[in-house]
């Protein structure tokens, strides 16, 4: 009881000595020292309101404030959220810390603080939730899923969570998955060869390891869950990092040797998963580029969009875009909307981006004029004019 009385006494002394402002400072200092962060937030809120000349607490009637005062109040509350949220993260309180930091919106600062928290049994789920599901640090969150919950769970998480996030987040997750699956498969294949032949193989890639060893691929033989392999290869199309692209291409070399029962069908134009992805990934690495372009061009032009949707054209256009072949990419899109006019609204932004990359807006300007799209025409014409200055 003596300690409680002393705390009350200290607060009263601060109030008597320096008024409300000093008492609020004393209260905040005490709460911070004793790590009572939820109470600290309430004290900081009162401090903000007092500094603005407002009642210390909210009332049911709310605040009727001038715009400038409301802005200052909101800024002060955001600062209090940041203060308390970061303090909680430093204490390892992942979910509680993010609860305060969410309205702040500074994911970079939150991610930096989360990086200092080592994962353990108690905080693993919270770290995955905040890092991955809340999008604070998707790469780390996905790495934790892979490390602690395994490949199967990681693939399910990719398909249910990661695909709804930014392209950057998807690329980071896909890269981690490719590295993980390739490393696992490479080690398993090498171990099988060493056991069968009595010596460690000298080859360092899957393509080299399987080239002259047909005996690795019996009717029911595989070295890694084949559904995991197929999914990982599908996700790899997003990759831009050269080393990860090479690992993904190496996975296709193994996948193509699997028994027919493990050659799962994908959506067109990637129905034959491993050969089609070998073309696509290889082209991104500068290998057999013209053959790959022809492969996907033929499918974009021959597959009926009413049956297969826009994926064949999308894959072809994306490949051309990544290869810097903007003119044929624009042409393919324009041909597509002739067959699927309903897709025009979705196509125009991509046409604008491709036109910007190519530096030529003429075809887009003509297209928008022909279809009576005044806004699209104006946007394209203005962007074209801006490039001339």
Order of alpha helices (4+ residues) and beta strands (2+ residues): alpha-alpha-alpha-alpha-alpha-alpha-alpha-alpha-alpha-alpha-alpha-alpha-alpha-alpha-alpha-alpha-alpha-alpha-alpha
